[in-house]
């Protein structure tokens, strides 16, 4: 069975700063901020949350259907999807704009500063979610604002259970919008910072949110994650990475594991635990789509 992954396809330009951002930014001078970081290494990777989640899910043996939009420079990404055996059925290419671009700078403590140009992603709402017998679930990940709103409504209308994962797109929405997303969704996933913002904007605690959906997961990075079901919290422990090389795409790798488990009807805590395993594997590799998985070692 297939999973529709609504989100971005992007090119990631990833740079490594060998110092610490905190040592270069003076807190009392933020009103006249003017900084420059020397980045000795630079590379370009295939990225975007839809592409990264699809990559993770495909490695696990799932059938991802990314729903995203590429620009006039997107031919290489289409070829990439074909090489990976990932369907591009719901991937549109438009010729009057560039593919989304993320410029990501990481310091020695794995803090990140990102600049994101949405490009073709802003036309993602043109592609519609529709019911289909082989589609078991979906996810609304960071995307164009209109696309996130409309795809959530379309998943609900089509009777397709879906995960609402606003990620870095969360600040685009007010409390009313976010509460509506929660009411449409079957599951909600956020990191700890996003979780605090979600609660502040909606006035709902994590326990409250979990009572309005099948479950809420709050990822805590190296501390594992909280799984909330019917107002009760379970802490899913972290998985120690062999090495910490690059955090780019770790959250998306985690989401692939979550979707794989949800497709199979696993308890939410088991889905999150698989996500923790995959995130630990990804962080030991550079780039969001350059790791491999040993399915036997993962127990899937």
N, C-alpha and C positions, 0 to 999 in steps of 0.2 A: 504494500500500500504506500501511497505517496503523501508527502507533506509539502504544502505551499509555503514558501519562505518569502514574505514581503519585506523588502528592505533595499539597501543600496548595493550596487556593484561599483567599485571604485579602484583607482590606482593609488597605492600608498607610496609616498616618498618618505623613507625612514632614515633619520639622521641620529647619530649618537654623539651626545655631548659628554666629554670625559670628566667634567666637574659636576658640581651640584648647583641646581637652579637657585637654591636658598642662599648660596654664598655670593650670587651675582645680583640678586634683587634686594634692594634696601627697603624695608617695610615703611620707613618714614619718608620715602621719596616716590611712592607709588603714583602720586598725582603728576609727576613729570617723568614717568617711566620711559627709559630709552636704553635698551640693552641689546647686546650682540653676543651670540654664542658661536664659538669656533667648533665646527663639526667635521672632524677628520674623515669620517666614513659616511657614505650615502649610498642607498640602493633603492630600487623601485620594485615593488611587489604587487601582485594581484591582491585586492582586498575588498572592503565593503562588507557590511554585516551579512547581507544575503549570500554573497559568495563564500564568506568564511564559514557561516553556519552550514551551507550546502556541502562544503568540503568536508567538514567534520562528520556530518550525517552520512555522506557517501562512504567515507572510510569505514564507518561502522556497519555498512551493508544496507543502509536505508535508501530511500528513493526521493531525493530532494527535487522540488520544482521551484527554483528561484523565480520570483516575480519582481522584475527590476527593469531599469531603462539605462541603456548605454548611449554615448554620444557618437559623433562622427569618427572618433579615434578608438572605437570599441571593438574593432575586428579581432585584435589579438586576444581580447577577453572571451569573445565567442569561440575562438579556436581553443582557448584554454578549457572552457567548459566541455567542448567536444572531446578533447583529449582525456579529461577526467571521467567521461561517461555521464556527465550531468546534463539533463535536458535543458535546452534553451527555449522551450515552447512558449514560456511566458516572459521571455526577455525581448524587449523592443529596442530598436536602434533608431535614434533621431539624428538628423544631419545638420541641424542648425546650432549645436552646442557641443561642449566637451563632455566626456564621461566625468563623473564625480571624482574629485581629487582630494586626498588627505595628505597633508604635510605634517609628519609626526616627528617630534624631537624628544629623545629619551635621555635623562641624565644618569649618572652612575648609581643612583638609588632607585632607578626605574620609575621616577616621576616623569610625566609626559606633558608636553605642550603641543596641542594640535591645532592646525588651521585647516578648515574644510571648505572646499568649493563644491556646492551641490550639483551644478551643471544639469545634466540630463535627468538627474534624480527628481527635479522639480516637476517633471511630466509623468511621474510614475503612476499618478492617479488615473491615467487614461486606460490602463489595463485593469480589467475587472475580475474579481473573484466570483466564480459561478459553481454551483453544485456539480459534482462528478463522482461516479461510483467508486473510483479508485483513490480518491482523496480522503484521507482519514483525519487529518488535522492541519493546522496552520500556525503561523506566528506573524504578528505585526511587530517588526523590529524598526529601528530608526530609519526614517524615510522622509520624503516630502510631507509637509503638514497635511495637505489635502489627501494624499495617498493613505496616510495612517488613519485618518478619520473615516474615509470611504471604505477602505479594505476591512476595517473592524466591523462596520455596518454590514458589509457584504458577506463576511464570514458568518455573522449571526443569521442573516437572512437565508444563507445557503444551508444552515444547520451543520456547519463544520466547526467543531470545537477548536479554539485557538488560544495561544499564549499572547498576552499583551506584554511586550518588553520595550518600554519607551527609550531606554538608554539615554544617550546624549540628546535625543529629541524631546525629552520631557519638559525642558524649560519653554518650549513653544506653546504649551497648553496651560490654561487656567484650571482652577479647582473643579469647575463645572464640567469641562471637557474630560478631565482625568477621571472624575467619578463616573461619567458616562462610559468611558473605556472599560472601567472595572465592571460595570454592570453588563456590558456586552461580552466580556472575556470569560473564559473558563479557568485560566490560570494567569497569574501576574508574576513577573520576575523583575527584580531591580537589584542594583548593588546598594551598599549601605548608605552612601551619600544620596543616591536617587530615592531610596526608601524614605529618608528623612524629608526630602523635598516633596515627595508624593503625599506623605502624611500631613505636612504643613499646608499644602495647597488644597487638599480635600477635607481636612479636619478629621480624617480617619486614621486610627492607629493600625499597626500591622495586624493585630487581632481582629479589628473591625473589618479590614479588607479581606482577610481570609474567610470570614463568614459570608462574604458576598460572592465568592468564587469557590472553585474546587480546592484551590490552594495558592499560597503566596510563597515565593522563595526570595530571600534577601541574601545575596552573596557577600561574603566578608573577606575576599582575597585570601591571604595566607591563613586566615582564621577559620576557613570552611564556609558554611552557610547555614542560615536559619530557614527551616521549613515550617510554615504556618498552615495548619489545617483546622478548620472549625474553631479558631481562636486559641489553639494549643500550639506551642512552639517546640520543635525538635531541632537540636543542633547536629548537623552533619559534619563530622570532623574533616579537616583538610587532608590533602595528600601531599607529602613533601616532594618537591621537585628535585631531580638529580642535580640540576644546576639552574640558576636564574640568568637567562641570556637575553630574552626579549619578551615583554608582556603584551606586545601588540597582537590583538586577536584572541587573547585568552578567554575573554567573556564569550566570544562567538563559538570557540571550541567547546566551551561548557554548554552552550545552548544546543549544539548538535547532540551532545549526550542526553540532555533533557528530552529533546524531541524523540530520540530513539527509544527511550524508556516509555514515554507517554504513548507512543504508537503501539507498544506492546502491553499496555495496561498495567505497568509497574506502579507500585506505591510511589508517591512523589519523593519521599526521602531516598529511595533507591535510585530514582532518576537523577537526583541532585548529586548523589555519591558518584555515579558514573561521570557526570559532568566534572566533578572535582578531579577525577583521575585524568581525564583528557586535558583539562586545563594545566595540570602539572606537567604533562608530556609536552604540550605546546610551548610553555614558557621556557623550556630547555632548548628551543629551536628558534632561529631567526626567521622573522616574517610570519604572517598569519596563515599561510597555506603551504608550509614546507615540512611538516612533520608527518610521521607515519604511525600506525597503530598496530599493536600485536593483539588481535582479537582474543586469542586464547588466554593471554595474560590478563586481559580485562574481564574475562569471564562472560563474554557475550557471543 
